[in-house]
Amino acid sequence: MSDVLTELAAILEQRKKASGSDSYVASLHEKGLNKILEKVGEEATETILAAKDCIDQSEKNQQAVIGETADLWFHTMVMLSHLDLTPQQVLDELEKRFNMSGLAEKASRQN
């Protein structure tokens, strides 16, 4: 796992145990899974909208996509932490899919 993901995952685990008045991450955990999922959905929508605006490939619009994607990844990692899952588990799943056709992988999930 990348150093950034490893470090962020460790920080998220530490903040999970903090007081909600001291930590944004802890406040999300205190509000529960539904609030965390709401944030994931919000960030996914903002990422989509930023990407749609990026058709001209301007630096400003590219930076918006990068920033919104970072927010999405961050909140997705909070969700994983809340569910006692790790980014490494997601990376392991992606690695399993190497050398597999996307169509074959999708078909395997439908069975």
N, CA, C and O atoms as a MOPAC input file, in Angstrom:
PM7 MOZYME 1SCF
protein

 N      0.86500 1    -1.16400 1     0.00000 1
 C      0.00000 1     0.00000 1     0.00000 1
 C      0.90900 1     1.22300 1     0.00000 1
 O      1.99400 1     1.20800 1     0.58100 1
 N      0.45200 1     2.27500 1    -0.65700 1
 C      1.28300 1     3.47800 1    -0.71200 1
 C      1.48400 1     4.05700 1     0.67900 1
 O      0.66200 1     3.85800 1     1.57400 1
 N      2.57400 1     4.76700 1     0.84600 1
 C      2.86100 1     5.38900 1     2.14800 1
 C      1.74700 1     6.34100 1     2.56800 1
 O      1.40100 1     6.41900 1     3.74700 1
 N      1.18800 1     7.06200 1     1.60500 1
 C      0.12300 1     8.01900 1     1.91700 1
 C     -1.10800 1     7.28300 1     2.44300 1
 O     -1.67800 1     7.67800 1     3.46000 1
 N     -1.51900 1     6.22000 1     1.76100 1
 C     -2.68200 1     5.46700 1     2.22400 1
 C     -2.42300 1     4.80700 1     3.57000 1
 O     -3.29900 1     4.79300 1     4.43400 1
 N     -1.24400 1     4.26800 1     3.75000 1
 C     -0.89400 1     3.63600 1     5.02500 1
 C     -0.95100 1     4.64700 1     6.15900 1
 O     -1.53200 1     4.38200 1     7.21200 1
 N     -0.34700 1     5.80200 1     5.93800 1
 C     -0.33100 1     6.83800 1     6.97500 1
 C     -1.73100 1     7.36800 1     7.24800 1
 O     -2.11400 1     7.55500 1     8.40300 1
 N     -2.50000 1     7.61100 1     6.18000 1
 C     -3.86200 1     8.11500 1     6.37300 1
 C     -4.72200 1     7.09400 1     7.10500 1
 O     -5.49400 1     7.46600 1     7.98800 1
 N     -4.60800 1     5.82200 1     6.76000 1
 C     -5.38000 1     4.78500 1     7.44400 1
 C     -5.05000 1     4.74700 1     8.93300 1
 O     -5.94500 1     4.59000 1     9.76300 1
 N     -3.78900 1     4.88800 1     9.27000 1
 C     -3.38000 1     4.89800 1    10.68400 1
 C     -3.94800 1     6.11600 1    11.40600 1
 O     -4.43400 1     6.00700 1    12.53200 1
 N     -3.88300 1     7.26600 1    10.75800 1
 C     -4.42900 1     8.48800 1    11.36200 1
 C     -5.93900 1     8.35500 1    11.57300 1
 O     -6.46300 1     8.74400 1    12.61700 1
 N     -6.63100 1     7.80200 1    10.57500 1
 C     -8.08400 1     7.63500 1    10.70100 1
 C     -8.43700 1     6.71600 1    11.85400 1
 O     -9.41300 1     6.95700 1    12.56400 1
 N     -7.64800 1     5.66000 1    12.04900 1
 C     -7.90100 1     4.75500 1    13.17600 1
 C     -7.69300 1     5.46500 1    14.51100 1
 O     -8.46500 1     5.26000 1    15.44700 1
 N     -6.65700 1     6.30000 1    14.60400 1
 C     -6.41100 1     7.07000 1    15.83100 1
 C     -7.55200 1     8.05100 1    16.09600 1
 O     -8.03700 1     8.16000 1    17.22200 1
 N     -7.96600 1     8.74800 1    15.07100 1
 C     -9.00600 1     9.77800 1    15.23200 1
 C    -10.36700 1     9.16300 1    15.51900 1
 O    -11.23200 1     9.80700 1    16.11400 1
 N    -10.55500 1     7.93700 1    15.10200 1
 C    -11.81100 1     7.21600 1    15.34000 1
 C    -12.10300 1     7.16100 1    16.84000 1
 O    -13.26000 1     7.15000 1    17.26000 1
 N    -11.04600 1     7.12600 1    17.62800 1
 C    -11.18300 1     6.98600 1    19.07800 1
 C    -11.17800 1     8.33100 1    19.80300 1
 O    -11.33200 1     8.37400 1    21.02400 1
 N    -11.00500 1     9.42000 1    19.06900 1
 C    -10.93700 1    10.75500 1    19.68200 1
 C    -12.34300 1    11.26900 1    19.98600 1
 O    -13.34300 1    10.62500 1    19.66800 1
 N    -12.38800 1    12.41300 1    20.59400 1
 C    -13.65200 1    13.08100 1    20.87500 1
 C    -14.13500 1    13.78500 1    19.60700 1
 O    -13.34700 1    14.36900 1    18.86300 1
 N    -15.42900 1    13.71500 1    19.38300 1
 C    -16.00900 1    14.38300 1    18.22400 1
 C    -15.83200 1    15.87900 1    18.23800 1
 O    -15.88400 1    16.52200 1    17.19000 1
 N    -15.62300 1    16.44600 1    19.41600 1
 C    -15.40300 1    17.89900 1    19.49400 1
 C    -13.96900 1    18.26400 1    19.11700 1
 O    -13.66900 1    19.42900 1    18.85700 1
 N    -13.08500 1    17.27000 1    19.08700 1
 C    -11.68200 1    17.50800 1    18.75700 1
 C    -11.30100 1    17.06000 1    17.35300 1
 O    -10.25600 1    17.45800 1    16.83900 1
 N    -12.14400 1    16.23000 1    16.72200 1
 C    -11.76100 1    15.61800 1    15.45800 1
 C    -12.97200 1    15.48600 1    14.53600 1
 O    -14.01800 1    14.97200 1    14.93200 1
 N    -12.81100 1    15.95600 1    13.30900 1
 C    -13.85700 1    15.80200 1    12.29500 1
 C    -14.14400 1    14.32700 1    12.06300 1
 O    -15.30800 1    13.93400 1    11.98100 1
 N    -13.11600 1    13.51100 1    11.95600 1
 C    -13.28800 1    12.07300 1    11.72300 1
 C    -14.06200 1    11.44500 1    12.87600 1
 O    -14.99500 1    10.67300 1    12.65300 1
 N    -13.67800 1    11.77400 1    14.10600 1
 C    -14.38300 1    11.23200 1    15.26900 1
 C    -15.84000 1    11.67600 1    15.26800 1
 O    -16.72600 1    10.90400 1    15.63500 1
 N    -16.09100 1    12.91600 1    14.85500 1
 C    -17.47900 1    13.39600 1    14.81800 1
 C    -18.30300 1    12.61100 1    13.79600 1
 O    -19.48300 1    12.34600 1    14.02300 1
 N    -17.68700 1    12.24100 1    12.67700 1
 C    -18.39700 1    11.40600 1    11.70300 1
 C    -18.72000 1    10.03900 1    12.30100 1
 O    -19.83500 1     9.53900 1    12.15000 1
 N    -17.74000 1     9.43500 1    12.98100 1
 C    -17.97300 1     8.12600 1    13.60700 1
 C    -19.07800 1     8.21900 1    14.65600 1
 O    -19.91200 1     7.32000 1    14.76200 1
 N    -19.08700 1     9.29200 1    15.42300 1
 C    -20.11800 1     9.46400 1    16.44800 1
 C    -21.50300 1     9.59300 1    15.82100 1
 O    -22.48800 1     9.13300 1    16.39900 1
 N    -21.58700 1    10.20900 1    14.65200 1
 C    -22.88000 1    10.38600 1    13.97400 1
 C    -23.34900 1     9.09600 1    13.31200 1
 O    -24.52900 1     8.95000 1    12.99500 1
 N    -22.42600 1     8.16300 1    13.10400 1
 C    -22.80800 1     6.84900 1    12.60700 1
 C    -22.61900 1     6.64300 1    11.11400 1
 O    -22.27100 1     7.55700 1    10.36600 1
 N    -22.86500 1     5.40500 1    10.71800 1
 C    -22.62700 1     4.99400 1     9.34000 1
 C    -23.45200 1     5.79500 1     8.33600 1
 O    -22.94300 1     6.16500 1     7.27800 1
 N    -24.71400 1     6.06600 1     8.65300 1
 C    -25.54300 1     6.79600 1     7.68900 1
 C    -24.95300 1     8.16200 1     7.35500 1
 O    -24.97500 1     8.57000 1     6.19300 1
 N    -24.43200 1     8.87000 1     8.33900 1
 C    -23.81700 1    10.17600 1     8.08000 1
 C    -22.56000 1    10.01600 1     7.23400 1
 O    -22.31200 1    10.81200 1     6.32800 1
 N    -21.77200 1     8.99500 1     7.52700 1
 C    -20.55700 1     8.74400 1     6.74500 1
 C    -20.93600 1     8.43400 1     5.29200 1
 O    -20.31400 1     8.94600 1     4.36100 1
 N    -21.95200 1     7.59800 1     5.10400 1
 C    -22.39500 1     7.25600 1     3.74700 1
 C    -22.95500 1     8.48200 1     3.02800 1
 O    -22.77100 1     8.63400 1     1.82000 1
 N    -23.62400 1     9.33900 1     3.75800 1
 C    -24.11100 1    10.59800 1     3.17900 1
 C    -22.94300 1    11.41700 1     2.64200 1
 O    -23.02100 1    11.97900 1     1.54900 1
 N    -21.86500 1    11.48200 1     3.40900 1
 C    -20.67000 1    12.22100 1     2.96200 1
 C    -20.03100 1    11.56000 1     1.74500 1
 O    -19.59300 1    12.25600 1     0.82900 1
 N    -19.97100 1    10.22800 1     1.72000 1
 C    -19.42000 1     9.52900 1     0.55900 1
 C    -20.25700 1     9.86400 1    -0.67700 1
 O    -19.70900 1    10.16400 1    -1.73800 1
 N    -21.57200 1     9.81400 1    -0.54100 1
 C    -22.45400 1    10.13700 1    -1.65800 1
 C    -22.29700 1    11.57600 1    -2.11700 1
 O    -22.25500 1    11.85100 1    -3.31600 1
 N    -22.20900 1    12.48600 1    -1.16800 1
 C    -22.01700 1    13.90800 1    -1.48900 1
 C    -20.71300 1    14.11500 1    -2.25400 1
 O    -20.68000 1    14.82700 1    -3.25700 1
 N    -19.65300 1    13.49500 1    -1.77900 1
 C    -18.35200 1    13.65600 1    -2.43500 1
 C    -18.33500 1    12.97700 1    -3.80600 1
 O    -17.68800 1    13.46700 1    -4.73200 1
 N    -19.03800 1    11.86200 1    -3.93700 1
 C    -19.12000 1    11.20200 1    -5.24700 1
 C    -19.81900 1    12.11400 1    -6.24800 1
 O    -19.37900 1    12.24100 1    -7.39100 1
 N    -20.90000 1    12.74400 1    -5.82100 1
 C    -21.62300 1    13.67300 1    -6.69300 1
 C    -20.74200 1    14.85100 1    -7.07100 1
 O    -20.70300 1    15.24600 1    -8.23600 1
 N    -20.03400 1    15.41800 1    -6.10100 1
 C    -19.16100 1    16.56000 1    -6.37900 1
 C    -18.02500 1    16.16400 1    -7.32300 1
 O    -17.60500 1    16.96800 1    -8.15600 1
 N    -17.52700 1    14.93400 1    -7.20100 1
 C    -16.48300 1    14.45100 1    -8.11000 1
 C    -17.03100 1    14.33800 1    -9.53000 1
 O    -16.37800 1    14.74900 1   -10.48900 1
 N    -18.21000 1    13.78800 1    -9.65500 1
 C    -18.83700 1    13.65700 1   -10.97000 1
 C    -19.03800 1    15.03400 1   -11.61200 1
 O    -18.72300 1    15.22800 1   -12.78600 1
 N    -19.55400 1    15.96500 1   -10.85300 1
 C    -19.79200 1    17.30900 1   -11.39700 1
 C    -18.48900 1    17.99300 1   -11.79800 1
 O    -18.42300 1    18.66300 1   -12.82900 1
 N    -17.45700 1    17.82200 1   -10.98100 1
 C    -16.15500 1    18.41000 1   -11.32000 1
 C    -15.60400 1    17.78200 1   -12.60200 1
 O    -15.03800 1    18.47800 1   -13.44500 1
 N    -15.77000 1    16.48300 1   -12.74500 1
 C    -15.28000 1    15.79800 1   -13.94400 1
 C    -16.03300 1    16.26700 1   -15.18700 1
 O    -15.43800 1    16.44500 1   -16.25000 1
 N    -17.33100 1    16.46300 1   -15.04700 1
 C    -18.11000 1    16.95600 1   -16.18900 1
 C    -17.64700 1    18.35100 1   -16.60800 1
 O    -17.65900 1    18.68000 1   -17.79500 1
 N    -17.23800 1    19.16800 1   -15.63800 1
 C    -16.74400 1    20.51600 1   -15.93400 1
 C    -15.33200 1    20.49800 1   -16.50300 1
 O    -14.84400 1    21.51900 1   -16.98600 1
 N    -14.68400 1    19.36300 1   -16.45100 1
 C    -13.27800 1    19.27300 1   -16.83300 1
 C    -13.09000 1    18.94000 1   -18.30600 1
 O    -11.98400 1    18.60700 1   -18.73200 1
 N    -14.13900 1    19.02600 1   -19.06800 1
 C    -14.04500 1    18.67100 1   -20.47700 1
 C    -13.02700 1    19.53800 1   -21.21400 1
 O    -12.42900 1    19.09900 1   -22.19600 1
 N    -12.83200 1    20.76400 1   -20.74400 1
 C    -11.86400 1    21.65300 1   -21.40800 1
 C    -10.43400 1    21.43200 1   -20.92800 1
 O     -9.49800 1    22.03100 1   -21.45900 1
 N    -10.26300 1    20.57500 1   -19.92600 1
 C     -8.94300 1    20.22800 1   -19.40900 1
 C     -8.15600 1    21.42300 1   -18.86800 1
 O     -6.92700 1    21.38400 1   -18.82300 1
 N     -8.85400 1    22.47900 1   -18.46000 1
 C     -8.12700 1    23.60700 1   -17.88100 1
 C     -7.50600 1    23.18900 1   -16.55700 1
 O     -8.00000 1    22.28400 1   -15.88500 1
 N     -6.42800 1    23.85200 1   -16.19100 1
 C     -5.73400 1    23.51200 1   -14.94100 1
 C     -6.65600 1    23.66500 1   -13.74600 1
 O     -6.63300 1    22.83900 1   -12.83400 1
 N     -7.46700 1    24.71400 1   -13.74100 1
 C     -8.40400 1    24.95700 1   -12.63800 1
 C     -9.39500 1    23.79600 1   -12.52000 1
 O     -9.65200 1    23.30900 1   -11.41900 1
 N     -9.94600 1    23.35800 1   -13.63900 1
 C    -10.92200 1    22.27400 1   -13.60600 1
 C    -10.26800 1    20.93300 1   -13.28000 1
 O    -10.86700 1    20.10100 1   -12.59900 1
 N     -9.05800 1    20.72300 1   -13.75500 1
 C     -8.34000 1    19.50200 1   -13.39500 1
 C     -8.07400 1    19.46200 1   -11.89600 1
 O     -8.22500 1    18.41900 1   -11.26100 1
 N     -7.67800 1    20.59800 1   -11.33200 1
 C     -7.42200 1    20.66200 1    -9.89200 1
 C     -8.69500 1    20.41400 1    -9.10000 1
 O     -8.65300 1    19.80900 1    -8.02900 1
 N     -9.83300 1    20.87800 1    -9.62100 1
 C    -11.11500 1    20.62600 1    -8.95200 1
 C    -11.41500 1    19.12100 1    -8.91400 1
 O    -11.88000 1    18.60700 1    -7.89700 1
 N    -11.15300 1    18.42200 1   -10.01400 1
 C    -11.37500 1    16.97400 1   -10.05500 1
 C    -10.46100 1    16.27400 1    -9.05300 1
 O    -10.88800 1    15.37400 1    -8.32900 1
 N     -9.21200 1    16.69400 1    -9.02200 1
 C     -8.25600 1    16.09800 1    -8.08100 1
 C     -8.70500 1    16.33500 1    -6.64000 1
 O     -8.69500 1    15.41400 1    -5.82400 1
 N     -9.09600 1    17.55800 1    -6.33300 1
 C     -9.53500 1    17.88200 1    -4.97200 1
 C    -10.78200 1    17.11300 1    -4.56500 1
 O    -10.86000 1    16.59600 1    -3.45000 1
 N    -11.75300 1    17.03500 1    -5.46000 1
 C    -12.98700 1    16.31000 1    -5.14000 1
 C    -12.73200 1    14.80900 1    -5.03100 1
 O    -13.32900 1    14.13700 1    -4.18900 1
 N    -11.85500 1    14.28500 1    -5.87200 1
 C    -11.51900 1    12.86200 1    -5.78000 1
 C    -10.80800 1    12.57000 1    -4.46300 1
 O    -11.04900 1    11.53400 1    -3.84400 1
 N     -9.94100 1    13.46900 1    -4.03600 1
 C     -9.28400 1    13.30600 1    -2.73400 1
 C    -10.32100 1    13.28600 1    -1.61300 1
 O    -10.22600 1    12.47100 1    -0.69600 1
 N    -11.31100 1    14.18100 1    -1.68100 1
 C    -12.38100 1    14.18300 1    -0.67400 1
 C    -13.15500 1    12.86900 1    -0.69300 1
 O    -13.49400 1    12.32500 1     0.35800 1
 N    -13.43000 1    12.36400 1    -1.89800 1
 C    -14.15700 1    11.09800 1    -2.02900 1
 C    -13.35600 1     9.94600 1    -1.43900 1
 O    -13.88500 1     9.14000 1    -0.67400 1
 N    -12.07400 1     9.87400 1    -1.79800 1
 C    -11.23300 1     8.80900 1    -1.25500 1
 C    -11.15500 1     8.90500 1     0.26500 1
 O    -11.24700 1     7.89300 1     0.95900 1
 N    -10.98500 1    10.12600 1     0.78500 1
 C    -10.89100 1    10.32900 1     2.22500 1
 C    -12.14700 1     9.79600 1     2.92200 1
 O    -12.05600 1     9.01200 1     3.86600 1
 N    -13.30700 1    10.22600 1     2.45000 1
 C    -14.53700 1     9.80400 1     3.11500 1
 C    -14.80600 1     8.31700 1     2.91300 1
 O    -15.41000 1     7.68000 1     3.77600 1
 N    -14.37100 1     7.75800 1     1.79600 1
 C    -14.48500 1     6.31100 1     1.59300 1
 C    -13.59800 1     5.57500 1     2.59200 1
 O    -13.97700 1     4.52300 1     3.10700 1
 N    -12.42700 1     6.12500 1     2.86300 1
 C    -11.54400 1     5.50200 1     3.86200 1
 C    -12.13900 1     5.60900 1     5.26600 1
 O    -11.96700 1     4.69700 1     6.07500 1
 N    -12.83600 1     6.70600 1     5.56800 1
 C    -13.53000 1     6.81700 1     6.85400 1
 C    -14.60200 1     5.73200 1     6.93700 1
 O    -14.76900 1     5.09600 1     7.97800 1
 N    -15.32600 1     5.52300 1     5.83400 1
 C    -16.34800 1     4.47400 1     5.79100 1
 C    -15.72800 1     3.10400 1     6.05400 1
 O    -16.23700 1     2.33200 1     6.86700 1
 N    -14.62500 1     2.80700 1     5.36300 1
 C    -13.94900 1     1.52200 1     5.58100 1
 C    -13.54600 1     1.36100 1     7.04400 1
 O    -13.74400 1     0.30000 1     7.63500 1
 N    -12.98600 1     2.41000 1     7.61900 1
 C    -12.56500 1     2.37600 1     9.01400 1
 C    -13.75400 1     2.10000 1     9.93300 1
 O    -13.65700 1     1.30500 1    10.86800 1
 N    -14.86000 1     2.75700 1     9.66000 1
 C    -16.06400 1     2.57900 1    10.48100 1
 C    -16.54200 1     1.12900 1    10.43200 1
 O    -17.08000 1     0.60800 1    11.40900 1
 N    -16.34000 1     0.48700 1     9.28500 1
 C    -16.77100 1    -0.89700 1     9.09700 1
 C    -15.67500 1    -1.90400 1     9.46500 1
 O    -15.80700 1    -3.10200 1     9.21400 1
 N    -14.58900 1    -1.39300 1    10.06800 1
 C    -13.43800 1    -2.22500 1    10.45000 1
 C    -12.84100 1    -2.96200 1     9.25200 1
 O    -12.42700 1    -4.11700 1     9.35100 1
 N    -12.81000 1    -2.26200 1     8.12200 1
 C    -12.15500 1    -2.74800 1     6.90900 1
 C    -10.96000 1    -1.84700 1     6.63100 1
 O    -10.85300 1    -0.75800 1     7.19600 1
 N    -10.06600 1    -2.29800 1     5.76700 1
 C     -8.86300 1    -1.51900 1     5.50300 1
 C     -8.71100 1    -1.20900 1     4.02300 1
 O     -9.23800 1    -1.93200 1     3.17700 1
 N     -7.98800 1    -0.13200 1     3.70600 1
 C     -7.67900 1     0.14500 1     2.30600 1
 C     -6.90500 1    -1.00700 1     1.66200 1
 O     -7.05200 1    -1.26500 1     0.46800 1
 N     -6.08400 1    -1.69600 1     2.45200 1
 C     -5.31300 1    -2.81300 1     1.90700 1
 C     -6.23600 1    -3.91300 1     1.38800 1
 O     -5.92300 1    -4.55700 1     0.38700 1
 N     -7.34400 1    -4.13100 1     2.04100 1
 C     -8.29000 1    -5.14300 1     1.57100 1
 C     -8.85200 1    -4.76100 1     0.19700 1
 O     -9.05900 1    -5.62500 1    -0.65500 1
 N     -9.09300 1    -3.48900 1    -0.00800 1
 C     -9.58300 1    -3.01200 1    -1.30800 1
 C     -8.48300 1    -3.17400 1    -2.35500 1
 O     -8.74300 1    -3.63100 1    -3.46800 1
 N     -7.26200 1    -2.80200 1    -1.99800 1
 C     -6.14300 1    -2.95700 1    -2.92600 1
 C     -5.91300 1    -4.42700 1    -3.27100 1
 O     -5.61100 1    -4.75600 1    -4.41800 1
 N     -6.05500 1    -5.30100 1    -2.29000 1
 C     -5.90800 1    -6.73700 1    -2.54700 1
 C     -6.96700 1    -7.21600 1    -3.54000 1
 O     -6.67800 1    -8.02100 1    -4.42500 1
 N     -8.18300 1    -6.72000 1    -3.38900 1
 C     -9.25700 1    -7.08600 1    -4.31700 1
 C     -8.94600 1    -6.58800 1    -5.72500 1
 O     -9.15000 1    -7.31000 1    -6.70000 1
 N     -8.45500 1    -5.36400 1    -5.82900 1
 C     -8.07900 1    -4.84200 1    -7.14900 1
 C     -6.96800 1    -5.68200 1    -7.76700 1
 O     -6.98300 1    -5.96200 1    -8.96500 1
 N     -6.00600 1    -6.08100 1    -6.94000 1
 C     -4.89900 1    -6.88900 1    -7.44300 1
 C     -5.38600 1    -8.23700 1    -7.97800 1
 O     -4.85800 1    -8.73600 1    -8.97200 1
 N     -6.39700 1    -8.83100 1    -7.31800 1
 C     -6.95800 1   -10.10300 1    -7.78400 1
 C     -7.52800 1    -9.97000 1    -9.19300 1
 O     -7.58500 1   -10.93700 1    -9.95300 1
 N     -7.94300 1    -8.76300 1    -9.51900 1
 C     -8.59900 1    -8.53400 1   -10.80900 1
 C     -7.62100 1    -8.28300 1   -11.95000 1
 O     -8.03800 1    -8.18100 1   -13.10300 1
 N     -6.32700 1    -8.18200 1   -11.65100 1
 C     -5.33200 1    -8.04200 1   -12.71500 1
 C     -5.40800 1    -9.26900 1   -13.61500 1
 O     -5.72000 1   -10.36900 1   -13.15900 1
 N     -5.12400 1    -9.07100 1   -14.87500 1
 C     -5.11800 1   -10.15100 1   -15.86300 1
 C     -6.47700 1   -10.81700 1   -16.02000 1
 O     -6.56800 1   -11.95800 1   -16.47200 1
 N     -7.53200 1   -10.10000 1   -15.64700 1
 C     -8.88400 1   -10.60900 1   -15.83900 1
 C     -9.63800 1    -9.56600 1   -16.64500 1
 O     -9.59100 1    -8.37600 1   -16.33600 1
 N    -10.31700 1   -10.00800 1   -17.65700 1
 C    -11.12600 1    -9.09800 1   -18.45000 1
 C    -12.16500 1    -8.43800 1   -17.55100 1
 O    -12.72700 1    -9.08600 1   -16.66800 1
 N    -12.41500 1    -7.17300 1   -17.76900 1
 C    -13.45100 1    -6.47500 1   -17.00800 1
 C    -14.80500 1    -7.12200 1   -17.17900 1
 O    -15.59600 1    -7.17500 1   -16.23800 1
 N    -15.07900 1    -7.61600 1   -18.37900 1
 C    -16.35400 1    -8.29200 1   -18.62700 1
 C    -16.43300 1    -9.60900 1   -17.85400 1
 O    -17.48400 1    -9.94900 1   -17.31000 1
 N    -15.32100 1   -10.34900 1   -17.80500 1
 C    -15.29800 1   -11.61000 1   -17.05800 1
 C    -15.44300 1   -11.34100 1   -15.56100 1
 O    -16.15200 1   -12.06900 1   -14.86600 1
 N    -14.78100 1   -10.30900 1   -15.06700 1
 C    -14.86100 1    -9.97500 1   -13.63600 1
 C    -16.29100 1    -9.60700 1   -13.27700 1
 O    -16.81100 1   -10.06200 1   -12.25800 1
 N    -16.93500 1    -8.78500 1   -14.10700 1
 C    -18.30600 1    -8.35800 1   -13.83700 1
 C    -19.24700 1    -9.57500 1   -13.85300 1
 O    -20.12700 1    -9.69100 1   -12.99900 1
 N    -19.06200 1   -10.46000 1   -14.80600 1
 C    -19.89500 1   -11.66900 1   -14.89300 1
 C    -19.71600 1   -12.55300 1   -13.66300 1
 O    -20.66800 1   -13.18700 1   -13.20800 1
 N    -18.49300 1   -12.59800 1   -13.12100 1
 C    -18.23700 1   -13.44300 1   -11.95100 1
 C    -18.96700 1   -12.92700 1   -10.71500 1
 O    -19.31200 1   -13.71300 1    -9.83300 1
 N    -19.20500 1   -11.62300 1   -10.63900 1
 C    -19.91800 1   -11.04500 1    -9.49400 1
 C    -21.41100 1   -11.30000 1    -9.57600 1
 O    -22.10000 1   -11.22200 1    -8.56000 1
 N    -21.92500 1   -11.59900 1   -10.74700 1
 C    -23.36100 1   -11.81900 1   -10.91100 1
 C    -23.76800 1   -13.24200 1   -10.54900 1
 O    -24.95600 1   -13.54200 1   -10.43900 1
 N    -22.79000 1   -14.10900 1   -10.36600 1
 C    -23.08800 1   -15.51200 1   -10.03500 1
 C    -23.20400 1   -15.72500 1    -8.56300 1
 O    -23.45100 1   -16.84600 1    -8.12000 1

